[in-house]
Amino acid sequence: MLLVLDVGNSSVTVGLYETDTFIATFRMATKAEKTSDEYAMLLQRFFHYKEKSFADVDAVMMSSVVPTMTHRLTQMCQDYIGIGPLVIGPGVKTGLNIQTDNPKEVGADRIASAVAAIAHYGTPAIVVDIGTATTFTYIDQARCYKGGVIAPGAAICAEALYTQAAKLPKLELSRPLSVIGHTTSASMQSGIYIGHVALIDGVLSRMIDEARLTDVHVIATGGLAHLFYEDVAQLTFLDEHLVLKGLKVIYEKNKVK
């Protein structure tokens, strides 16, 4: 069984594969104060719930944008599973031709999602990852990673309003009932949500025009993708496990035969 870990700024997404079948997933919060032992206990409960054990794991594949968590989860895998994870980075074969000014600075999660987009949806493609940040990744017809856009996520915008404006309340992000809000909270919900829908639509329109695309797969992924998918007209697919699928593809490229 393959264990895949996508380590983001807000959460760690966990997936399990048996051969080529995706069998389970869950999320753990990314917390700086949690130890490798605490993460092992959380993961063990999930395995128990799915009637699995650490002994069933043959390999671990990980992407991470949080260096301290990379070390912590690597330690967890070594101590409790007895296997060091393969982590996306130098020396790991991805099959992705990254045509940016500095390929080394491209996030591991964006590499994995691009690999999955190519493998499962075809090109040209734009991946919209809606999470802590909202990122847009463009892969051209020749399967080359061309670059993209990084924007602040909706939750960051909500937090900024709360922390920077003394009289504005803290909100849970949700879809507003109407554009025009009749309370301060409703007005904030509308501004954050509808504003982010407009941001996504606007960036996509400009990317498509700039790249002169007439037929492109636009895949939404990330922890908040389900919230925005129905309201962004240009999103053609919703795949909340895109990064995990990419990790599986990359693992297969690096697996010892």
N, C-alpha and C positions, 0 to 999 in steps of 0.2 A: 504494500500500500504506500502511496506517495502522499506526504504531507506538504502542503504549500502554504506559505505565510507571506502576506502582503502587509508590510509595516508602514502605516501612514502616520501623519501628525496627530490625528484624532483617535484612530483605532487600528487594531491589528485584525485583519481579516484572515480567517483560517479556512482551508479547504482540504478535503480528502478525496483521493482518487483510488479506485480499485481498477487496475489495468487502465482502460480508457474511459471508464465510467466515473463521472463526478457524483459522489454519493452524499456529501454533507458539507455544510459551511456554518460558521458562526463568527461573531465579532467579540473582541476584547478591547477595552479602552486602553489607549496608550497613556500610561501613567509613569512619570519619571521616578516616583517613589517605590514602585513595585519591584521586587527582586525577581531573579530568575526562578527561585523556588516558588514564589507566589504565582507566577505565570504558569509554571508546571502544574500546580494544583488546579488552576482554572481549566487548563487544557485537559487534564486527567478527568475532570468531571464531565466535560463535553464528550470525551471518548467513551466514558462509562455509559452516558445517556444513549449513545449511538451503538452500544454493545460492541465496542472496540477497545483495544488496549495499545499501549505504546509498543508492545512486542510485535504488533501487526505492521509497524512502519518499517519499510525497506529503504526509504530515501526521504530527504527533506530539501525543498527548493524554496528560496526566500528572495524577495525584493524588499528593500528598505530605503526610506528617505530620512531616517532618524538614526544617526550613527551610534548613539548610546544604546538604543534598543537593539541594534544589530548585534552588538556584543552580548547583551543580556540574553537574548533569545538563542544566540549561538551556544552560550553557556548552558542554557536550559536543555537544548537538544542533546548536547554532549553528556550532560549529567543524568538525564532522565530517560532519553531514548537510545543513547549510546551511538548516535550518528551525528557528525558535524554537517550542518546544512551547506548546500551549494548556494552561494549568494551572488546575485547579478553584480558584475563588476569586471575589472580587467582580467582577461584570460578566459572568460566564460563566453562560449559561442552562442550568439543570438540569431545569426543569419540576417541581421538588420543592417542595411547600409545607411548610416547616419550622416547626412550631408548638412551639418551645421558648422558654424565657425569653431566651436569647441565641443566635440562629441562627448568628452569626458564629463561635462556638466549636465548632461541630460539625465533626468531622474530615472531610477530603476523601474518605478511603476509605469512611467510613460513608455519606456522601452518594452516592457511586458505587454502593455495594452496595445501598442503598435504591432507587435508580433502576433497577438491574438486577432487583431483586426484583419491582418493580411491572411492568416490561416483560415479564419471562419467567415469572413465577409467579402474579401477581395478588395481590389483597389481601383480607382483612388478612394481614399477614405479620410474622414476626419473623426477623431475620437474626442468627445467632450466628457471630461472627468469632473463631475460636480461633487465637490467635497469641501475640505478646509479651504482650499483654493479651487477655482474653476479653471481648468486648463483645456486648451484646444491643441490637438496634435494632427498635423497634416502628413499623410503618406501618399505619394504620387502614384501614377499608373505603373511606373517602373519599380514599385515597392521600396522606394527610398524615403527615409524619414527626413522631411524637409524643414521642420521647425514648427512653430506654433505661437500660441498666446497664453500668458498666465495672468489671471485676474483674481482679485480678492473674492473669496467665497461669500455666499449669502449669510452664513452664520457669523463670519468676521464682520460683515457690514452691520448686522444686528448688534453685535457686541460693541462695536465702535460707537454706535448711536447711544447705547446705554452708558458707556464709560465716559464719553466726551460731552454729553448733554445732561446737565444736572437733573432736569425734571422729567426726562424720558424713562419709561419703565423697561425692565428686562423682559424679553419675549422669548417664547418658544416659536421656532420657525414653522409656519403652516401656510396653507393656501387660503387667501382671503375670500370672503363671501362676495365682495364687490370691489371694484377699483377705488371708488370714492368711499373713504372711511368716515364714520360718524362719531368716532371716539379717537383719542390719541393713540391707543393701542392698535385699533383697526387701521388707522392711517399709516402707522409704522409698518404693520404687517403688509399692507398694500404696497407701500414704497419699497420695502425690501424684496418682496416676492415678485411683484410686477416689474420692478426695476431690474431684477436679475433675469427674468424672462426676456426683457428687452435687450439686456446686455448680451445674452447668449444668441438671440436671433440676430442682433446687429453685428456681432463679431463673425458669426457664420456667414452672413451675407457678404461681408467685406472680404473674408478669406476666399469664398467661392468666386467672387468677382476678380480678385487679384490673381488667383491661380487659373482663372478662365476655365472653370469646371462646368460641364453641362450635365454630368451624371456622376454623383458621388454618394457613397454610403456614409451616413452620419450616425455614429454610434454613441449613445449616452451610457455612461457608467459612473461609478462612485456612490458614496453613501447617501447622497441626496438626489440621485438621478431619478428615482421613482416619483419624487415630489414634483419635479418640473417637466417630466417627459410629455404629459398630455398637453401642456400649454405652449410648448416650443414647436412651432409648425415644421421646422426644418430637420428635426430629429427623426430618423427613419427606423432606428432600432434601439431597444433598451436591453442592455446586458450588464447586470450588476456584478457578474462574476468574470468580467473581461480580463482583468489583471491575473486572476487565478488561472484562467485558461491559457494566458500567455506564459505563465510560469510552467505549466505542464508542457507546452510546446518547447520551451527552452530547455527544460529538463531532458526531454527526449533527444535533443540535439547534442547534449553533453553526456548522456548515459553511457557508461562503459559497456560495450557489447559483450 
